[in-house]
Amino acid sequence: QQSEFAADITAVNTGRASREYQDAAAFFDRTFITEGMSLLLTQVAQRLAGKGGEPVVQLQTAFGGGKTHTLLAVYHLATRKTALSELAGIPALIDRAGLMDVPRARVAVLDGNAHAPGQVWKRGKQTIKTLWGELAWQLGGAEAFALLKDADLSGTVPGKGRPA
């Protein structure tokens, strides 16, 4: 029973999580923003606002070190459906980062524990066979997927064999 209260970014992304994880305001109300989380959220906010921030960040913590919780914080900051002012701890963080606002972003969640090799995704009538196909679908739907549909169907890397 404890596992149904565990943080699960895939459940949040698909709308199947409990309220305290699904709802951004409820999530931040229950979240203590650690120094590490604050640094990462600042970097993400700056990057989304076009004011610096690292394009790639590797989270390095031991098991139980808060990686999933931190990823959920980033997810909610980037995809929020509520105003920044309603997210506990975030207005001060944004202010310290020297930002007035943080644009929302499209986010894709590729959970290595939720999908087995060779398993396909079904998106309506579309079957998706590769991680890059799923990434494209999550970020831009059928239109984005169409750009690399042939690579997805053949299981080849997008752009492979194409002139630069």
C-alpha positions as CSV (number, residue, x, y, z in Angstrom):
1,Q,0.0,0.0,0.0
2,Q,2.9,2.4,0.6
3,S,3.9,2.2,-3.1
4,E,0.7,3.8,-4.2
5,F,1.9,7.0,-2.4
6,A,5.4,6.9,-4.0
7,A,6.4,9.5,-6.5
8,D,5.9,8.3,-10.0
9,I,6.7,10.8,-12.8
10,T,5.0,8.5,-15.4
11,A,1.8,8.5,-13.4
12,V,1.9,12.3,-13.2
13,N,2.6,12.7,-16.9
14,T,-0.3,10.4,-17.8
15,G,-2.7,11.9,-15.3
16,R,-2.9,8.8,-13.1
17,A,-1.1,10.1,-9.9
18,S,-2.7,10.9,-6.6
19,R,-3.6,14.6,-6.1
20,E,-0.5,15.4,-4.0
21,Y,1.7,14.5,-6.9
22,Q,-0.6,15.4,-9.8
23,D,-1.6,18.9,-8.8
24,A,1.4,21.4,-8.9
25,A,0.1,23.6,-6.1
26,A,-0.6,20.6,-3.8
27,F,2.9,19.1,-4.7
28,F,4.8,22.3,-3.8
29,D,2.6,22.8,-0.7
30,R,4.0,19.4,0.6
31,T,7.6,19.8,-0.8
32,F,10.5,21.1,1.2
33,I,12.7,22.7,-1.5
34,T,16.2,21.6,-0.6
35,E,19.3,23.6,-1.6
36,G,20.0,21.1,-4.4
37,M,16.4,21.3,-5.7
38,S,16.5,25.1,-5.5
39,L,19.7,25.2,-7.6
40,L,18.2,22.9,-10.2
41,L,14.9,24.7,-10.4
42,T,16.8,28.0,-10.7
43,Q,18.8,26.6,-13.6
44,V,15.7,25.2,-15.3
45,A,13.8,28.5,-14.8
46,Q,16.7,30.5,-16.3
47,R,17.0,28.1,-19.2
48,L,13.2,28.3,-20.0
49,A,13.3,32.1,-19.7
50,G,16.3,32.2,-22.1
51,K,18.5,33.8,-19.4
52,G,21.2,31.1,-19.0
53,G,20.9,27.8,-17.2
54,E,22.4,24.6,-18.2
55,P,20.9,22.7,-21.1
56,V,21.8,19.3,-19.7
57,V,21.9,18.3,-16.0
58,Q,22.8,14.9,-14.6
59,L,21.2,14.2,-11.2
60,Q,23.5,12.2,-9.0
61,T,22.1,10.9,-5.7
62,A,21.9,7.6,-4.0
63,F,18.8,5.5,-3.9
64,G,16.2,7.5,-1.9
65,G,18.1,10.7,-2.5
66,G,15.1,12.6,-4.0
67,K,15.8,12.3,-7.8
68,T,12.2,11.5,-8.7
69,H,10.8,14.2,-6.3
70,T,13.2,16.7,-7.9
71,L,12.2,15.6,-11.4
72,L,8.5,16.1,-10.4
73,A,9.4,19.6,-9.2
74,V,11.0,20.4,-12.6
75,Y,8.0,18.8,-14.4
76,H,5.5,21.0,-12.5
77,L,7.6,24.1,-12.9
78,A,7.7,23.6,-16.7
79,T,4.2,22.3,-17.3
80,R,2.2,24.1,-14.6
81,K,-1.4,24.8,-15.2
82,T,-1.5,27.3,-12.3
83,A,0.2,30.7,-11.8
84,L,3.8,30.6,-10.4
85,S,2.5,32.7,-7.5
86,E,0.4,29.7,-6.4
87,L,3.4,27.3,-6.1
88,A,4.8,27.4,-2.6
89,G,8.5,28.5,-2.5
90,I,8.6,29.2,-6.3
91,P,8.0,33.0,-6.3
92,A,11.0,33.6,-4.1
93,L,13.1,31.2,-6.1
94,I,12.1,33.0,-9.4
95,D,12.8,36.4,-7.8
96,R,16.3,35.3,-6.6
97,A,17.0,34.1,-10.1
98,G,16.3,37.6,-11.4
99,L,13.3,36.5,-13.5
100,M,9.9,38.1,-13.9
101,D,8.2,34.9,-15.4
102,V,9.0,31.4,-16.5
103,P,7.6,30.2,-19.8
104,R,5.9,26.9,-19.9
105,A,7.5,24.1,-21.9
106,R,6.5,20.9,-23.6
107,V,7.9,18.0,-21.6
108,A,8.4,14.3,-22.5
109,V,8.7,11.6,-19.9
110,L,10.6,8.5,-21.0
111,D,10.6,6.1,-18.0
112,G,13.0,3.3,-18.4
113,N,11.2,1.3,-15.7
114,A,7.8,1.6,-17.3
115,H,8.6,0.2,-20.8
116,A,10.3,-3.0,-21.8
117,P,12.6,-3.3,-24.8
118,G,10.6,-4.3,-27.9
119,Q,7.4,-3.1,-26.4
120,V,5.5,-0.6,-28.5
121,W,3.5,2.4,-27.6
122,K,0.0,2.9,-28.9
123,R,-1.1,6.5,-29.6
124,G,-4.6,6.3,-31.0
125,K,-4.2,4.4,-34.3
126,Q,-0.4,5.0,-34.4
127,T,2.0,2.3,-33.2
128,I,5.4,3.7,-32.0
129,K,8.4,1.4,-31.8
130,T,11.3,3.5,-30.6
131,L,12.2,5.9,-27.8
132,W,12.8,8.7,-30.4
133,G,9.4,8.0,-31.9
134,E,7.8,8.3,-28.4
135,L,9.8,11.4,-27.6
136,A,8.6,13.1,-30.9
137,W,5.0,12.1,-30.2
138,Q,5.1,13.4,-26.6
139,L,6.6,16.7,-27.7
140,G,4.6,17.4,-30.9
141,G,2.0,14.7,-31.5
142,A,1.4,13.2,-34.9
143,E,3.0,16.1,-36.7
144,A,6.3,15.7,-34.9
145,F,6.2,11.9,-35.2
146,A,5.7,12.1,-39.0
147,L,9.1,13.7,-39.3
148,L,10.8,10.5,-38.2
149,K,8.2,7.9,-38.8
150,D,10.3,6.0,-41.3
151,A,13.2,5.8,-38.8
152,D,10.8,4.6,-36.1
153,L,9.3,1.9,-38.4
154,S,12.7,0.6,-39.4
155,G,14.2,1.0,-35.9
156,T,17.1,3.1,-37.3
157,V,18.5,6.3,-35.8
158,P,16.7,9.4,-37.2
159,G,18.9,11.1,-39.8
160,K,21.2,8.1,-40.2
161,G,22.3,7.9,-43.8
162,R,21.1,11.4,-44.6
163,P,23.5,14.1,-45.7
164,A,24.2,16.8,-43.2
